Amino acid sequence: MGCPGALGGRLITGLLIASLAGCASIGAPTRPPPEPVPAAPASSKPVVLNLMRDATHSAGTGQYAQAVLALERALRIEPRNPLLWHDLAKVRMQQQRYHQAAQLAAKSNALSRDRRLHAANWRLIAAAHDGAGEPARARTAREKANRLQTR
């Protein structure tokens, strides 16, 4: 039988990713495709999980500034949490802050060892480059994501 805390973390991570992935308007070029849930729990700290839930709710209702505040507060508690950096990158995409979104996703990759999260970050980086009008860089990032998915 697994650890209930880890299961709860995975559940919250899945809900957060699903919620944030569905916030952009359908067909918008800035919407990254949904990604698989990373194997690691989002956090072991209830306060961080609560802030992630608050960020998901805020982003889901279009209150991106509130989502950013919640994620930045969580990052002050867990600055090396790659899921928080990834989630902040997704909110920045929704705000059409493409360069910042790409940088935050790259930061998430630097902190993570999870191949699925790396692939999700590269897809996010590709979408950010598309949004910024940088098709060659988007293509390169997409290729990196595809290579990670086929391993």
C-alpha beads as a LAMMPS data file, in Angstrom:
LAMMPS data file: protein, C-alpha beads

151 atoms
150 bonds

1 atom types
1 bond types

-500.0 500.0 xlo xhi
-500.0 500.0 ylo yhi
-500.0 500.0 zlo zhi

Masses

1 110.0

Atoms # bond

1 1 1 0.000 0.000 0.000
2 1 1 1.400 3.423 -0.969
3 1 1 1.939 6.494 1.108
4 1 1 -1.298 8.547 1.301
5 1 1 0.681 11.807 1.236
6 1 1 2.361 10.878 -2.045
7 1 1 -0.950 9.827 -3.568
8 1 1 -2.552 13.095 -2.509
9 1 1 0.373 15.007 -3.993
10 1 1 0.015 13.179 -7.304
11 1 1 -3.716 13.822 -7.329
12 1 1 -3.256 17.532 -6.684
13 1 1 -0.478 17.687 -9.298
14 1 1 -2.761 16.027 -11.836
15 1 1 -5.623 18.370 -11.051
16 1 1 -3.314 21.391 -11.227
17 1 1 -1.874 20.392 -14.577
18 1 1 -5.281 19.546 -16.022
19 1 1 -6.780 22.785 -14.782
20 1 1 -3.973 25.051 -15.960
21 1 1 -3.727 23.276 -19.313
22 1 1 -7.391 23.965 -19.980
23 1 1 -7.329 27.676 -19.158
24 1 1 -6.269 29.095 -22.524
25 1 1 -8.875 29.526 -25.198
26 1 1 -9.314 26.596 -27.572
27 1 1 -7.280 26.863 -30.727
28 1 1 -5.034 29.614 -29.386
29 1 1 -1.435 29.183 -30.515
30 1 1 -0.173 29.785 -26.963
31 1 1 -1.908 26.761 -25.446
32 1 1 0.591 24.019 -24.695
33 1 1 -0.707 20.491 -25.147
34 1 1 -1.652 18.609 -21.973
35 1 1 1.224 16.655 -20.511
36 1 1 1.436 13.530 -18.392
37 1 1 1.616 13.946 -14.647
38 1 1 5.189 13.668 -13.324
39 1 1 5.862 10.705 -11.040
40 1 1 6.984 12.842 -8.088
41 1 1 4.408 14.424 -5.764
42 1 1 3.921 18.170 -6.132
43 1 1 5.123 18.813 -2.599
44 1 1 5.188 17.288 0.848
45 1 1 4.204 20.595 2.453
46 1 1 0.483 21.289 2.888
47 1 1 0.984 25.054 2.587
48 1 1 2.602 24.599 -0.836
49 1 1 -0.179 22.258 -1.961
50 1 1 -2.752 24.825 -0.824
51 1 1 -0.967 27.596 -2.724
52 1 1 -0.854 25.405 -5.839
53 1 1 -4.583 24.744 -5.491
54 1 1 -5.211 28.487 -5.090
55 1 1 -3.096 29.184 -8.188
56 1 1 -5.021 26.603 -10.184
57 1 1 -8.332 28.142 -9.157
58 1 1 -7.153 31.686 -9.893
59 1 1 -5.756 30.764 -13.303
60 1 1 -8.915 28.835 -14.100
61 1 1 -10.999 31.953 -13.510
62 1 1 -8.657 34.215 -15.472
63 1 1 -7.128 35.828 -12.385
64 1 1 -3.565 35.366 -13.584
65 1 1 -2.020 37.968 -11.275
66 1 1 -3.466 36.098 -8.280
67 1 1 -2.148 32.803 -9.651
68 1 1 1.315 34.329 -10.042
69 1 1 1.245 35.633 -6.468
70 1 1 0.311 32.213 -5.100
71 1 1 3.001 30.433 -7.116
72 1 1 5.658 32.987 -6.210
73 1 1 4.793 32.559 -2.542
74 1 1 5.080 28.787 -2.924
75 1 1 8.447 29.265 -4.625
76 1 1 9.694 31.270 -1.642
77 1 1 8.945 28.170 0.453
78 1 1 10.267 25.608 -2.068
79 1 1 12.565 27.396 -4.518
80 1 1 13.902 24.137 -5.951
81 1 1 10.498 22.646 -6.783
82 1 1 10.468 22.153 -10.576
83 1 1 6.675 21.738 -10.717
84 1 1 6.176 25.202 -9.264
85 1 1 8.476 26.713 -11.918
86 1 1 6.591 24.782 -14.605
87 1 1 3.217 25.962 -13.323
88 1 1 4.425 29.557 -13.190
89 1 1 5.652 29.205 -16.783
90 1 1 2.174 28.029 -17.829
91 1 1 0.532 31.040 -16.189
92 1 1 3.012 33.359 -17.918
93 1 1 2.023 31.714 -21.218
94 1 1 -1.591 32.509 -20.476
95 1 1 -0.533 36.112 -19.901
96 1 1 1.266 36.012 -23.271
97 1 1 4.605 36.681 -21.580
98 1 1 6.349 34.304 -23.936
99 1 1 10.012 34.971 -23.175
100 1 1 9.409 34.766 -19.443
101 1 1 7.438 31.538 -19.886
102 1 1 10.319 29.975 -21.817
103 1 1 12.832 31.033 -19.164
104 1 1 10.704 29.646 -16.333
105 1 1 10.220 26.317 -18.130
106 1 1 13.990 26.135 -18.676
107 1 1 14.484 26.746 -14.939
108 1 1 12.084 23.875 -14.229
109 1 1 14.152 21.628 -16.494
110 1 1 17.336 22.616 -14.692
111 1 1 15.828 21.484 -11.388
112 1 1 14.059 18.325 -12.551
113 1 1 15.190 14.797 -13.325
114 1 1 11.737 13.724 -14.496
115 1 1 11.780 12.981 -18.227
116 1 1 8.039 13.628 -18.570
117 1 1 8.355 17.026 -16.929
118 1 1 11.298 17.825 -19.211
119 1 1 9.184 16.940 -22.250
120 1 1 6.294 19.055 -20.951
121 1 1 8.663 21.966 -20.397
122 1 1 10.074 21.658 -23.914
123 1 1 6.519 21.675 -25.324
124 1 1 5.823 24.785 -23.277
125 1 1 9.048 26.389 -24.538
126 1 1 8.027 25.526 -28.106
127 1 1 4.620 27.155 -27.598
128 1 1 6.310 30.223 -26.099
129 1 1 8.591 30.559 -29.115
130 1 1 5.586 30.131 -31.417
131 1 1 3.792 32.894 -29.529
132 1 1 6.861 35.138 -29.739
133 1 1 7.079 34.617 -33.502
134 1 1 10.216 32.467 -33.356
135 1 1 9.309 29.404 -35.455
136 1 1 12.854 28.007 -35.789
137 1 1 13.381 28.035 -32.024
138 1 1 9.908 26.541 -31.544
139 1 1 10.734 23.717 -33.961
140 1 1 13.986 22.960 -32.102
141 1 1 12.191 22.866 -28.744
142 1 1 9.446 20.636 -30.177
143 1 1 12.070 18.215 -31.487
144 1 1 13.621 18.018 -28.016
145 1 1 10.209 17.271 -26.506
146 1 1 9.549 14.572 -29.107
147 1 1 12.929 12.919 -28.467
148 1 1 12.133 12.769 -24.742
149 1 1 8.732 11.230 -25.425
150 1 1 10.123 8.444 -27.600
151 1 1 12.650 7.200 -25.037

Bonds

1 1 1 2
2 1 2 3
3 1 3 4
4 1 4 5
5 1 5 6
6 1 6 7
7 1 7 8
8 1 8 9
9 1 9 10
10 1 10 11
11 1 11 12
12 1 12 13
13 1 13 14
14 1 14 15
15 1 15 16
16 1 16 17
17 1 17 18
18 1 18 19
19 1 19 20
20 1 20 21
21 1 21 22
22 1 22 23
23 1 23 24
24 1 24 25
25 1 25 26
26 1 26 27
27 1 27 28
28 1 28 29
29 1 29 30
30 1 30 31
31 1 31 32
32 1 32 33
33 1 33 34
34 1 34 35
35 1 35 36
36 1 36 37
37 1 37 38
38 1 38 39
39 1 39 40
40 1 40 41
41 1 41 42
42 1 42 43
43 1 43 44
44 1 44 45
45 1 45 46
46 1 46 47
47 1 47 48
48 1 48 49
49 1 49 50
50 1 50 51
51 1 51 52
52 1 52 53
53 1 53 54
54 1 54 55
55 1 55 56
56 1 56 57
57 1 57 58
58 1 58 59
59 1 59 60
60 1 60 61
61 1 61 62
62 1 62 63
63 1 63 64
64 1 64 65
65 1 65 66
66 1 66 67
67 1 67 68
68 1 68 69
69 1 69 70
70 1 70 71
71 1 71 72
72 1 72 73
73 1 73 74
74 1 74 75
75 1 75 76
76 1 76 77
77 1 77 78
78 1 78 79
79 1 79 80
80 1 80 81
81 1 81 82
82 1 82 83
83 1 83 84
84 1 84 85
85 1 85 86
86 1 86 87
87 1 87 88
88 1 88 89
89 1 89 90
90 1 90 91
91 1 91 92
92 1 92 93
93 1 93 94
94 1 94 95
95 1 95 96
96 1 96 97
97 1 97 98
98 1 98 99
99 1 99 100
100 1 100 101
101 1 101 102
102 1 102 103
103 1 103 104
104 1 104 105
105 1 105 106
106 1 106 107
107 1 107 108
108 1 108 109
109 1 109 110
110 1 110 111
111 1 111 112
112 1 112 113
113 1 113 114
114 1 114 115
115 1 115 116
116 1 116 117
117 1 117 118
118 1 118 119
119 1 119 120
120 1 120 121
121 1 121 122
122 1 122 123
123 1 123 124
124 1 124 125
125 1 125 126
126 1 126 127
127 1 127 128
128 1 128 129
129 1 129 130
130 1 130 131
131 1 131 132
132 1 132 133
133 1 133 134
134 1 134 135
135 1 135 136
136 1 136 137
137 1 137 138
138 1 138 139
139 1 139 140
140 1 140 141
141 1 141 142
142 1 142 143
143 1 143 144
144 1 144 145
145 1 145 146
146 1 146 147
147 1 147 148
148 1 148 149
149 1 149 150
150 1 150 151
